[in-house]
């Protein structure tokens, strides 16, 4: 999903719900699709909790289950960026 698509969805949701009163907003995504642009967009929209779909960091387990290996450097960078906020 692109940031533009995310913005379109949020715009539609905001027509029906008042998210300004919500203190904690949660977003779950695949760390492989987490870009700086998406993270910045979510932070700008006051998201406070993030969950990543990581089943395992063990390559053997991931290969056995036909899962893509997670780039640990990318995952670490995402966590560092979010930790600053």
C-alpha positions in Angstrom: 0.0 0.0 0.0 1.4 3.4 -0.9 1.2 6.5 1.3 -1.2 8.0 -1.2 -3.5 5.0 -0.7 -3.1 5.2 3.0 -4.1 8.9 2.9 -7.2 8.1 0.9 -8.3 5.4 3.4 -7.6 7.7 6.3 -9.6 10.6 4.6 -12.6 8.3 4.2 -12.4 7.0 7.8 -12.2 10.6 9.1 -15.5 11.4 7.4 -17.2 9.0 9.8 -15.1 8.8 12.9 -13.5 11.5 15.1 -10.0 10.2 15.6 -8.8 13.4 17.2 -10.2 12.1 20.5 -8.3 8.8 20.3 -5.1 8.8 22.4 -3.6 5.6 21.1 -3.7 4.5 17.4 -2.2 1.2 16.3 -0.9 0.1 12.9 0.4 -3.3 11.9 2.5 -4.0 8.9 5.1 -6.1 7.3 8.6 -4.8 8.1 9.6 -5.4 4.4 7.1 -2.8 3.3 7.9 -0.3 6.0 9.6 2.7 4.4 10.7 6.0 6.0 7.9 7.7 4.0 5.2 5.4 5.5 6.6 5.6 9.0 6.7 9.4 8.7 3.2 9.5 7.4 1.9 7.3 10.3 3.7 9.4 12.9 2.3 12.6 11.3 -1.1 11.0 11.8 -0.5 10.4 15.5 -0.1 6.7 15.5 1.5 5.6 18.7 1.7 1.8 18.5 3.2 -0.3 15.8 3.3 -4.1 15.3 5.4 -6.0 12.8 4.5 -9.3 11.3 7.7 -11.2 12.2 7.1 -14.9 12.7 10.7 -15.8 13.3 14.3 -14.5 12.8 15.6 -18.1 12.3 16.4 -18.6 8.6 15.8 -22.4 8.8 12.4 -21.9 10.3 11.4 -19.3 7.7 12.7 -21.4 4.8 10.8 -24.5 6.1 7.6 -22.5 6.3 8.1 -20.8 2.9 8.5 -17.4 4.6 10.7 -14.5 3.4 13.8 -13.8 5.5 13.6 -10.5 7.3 16.3 -8.0 6.7 17.5 -7.5 10.3 19.3 -4.2 9.5 16.0 -2.8 8.1 14.0 -4.1 11.1 16.6 -2.5 13.5 16.5 0.8 11.6 12.7 0.9 11.8 12.8 0.3 15.6 15.4 3.0 16.1 13.4 5.5 14.1 10.2 4.7 16.0 12.0 4.7 19.4 13.0 8.4 18.8 9.3 9.3 18.8 
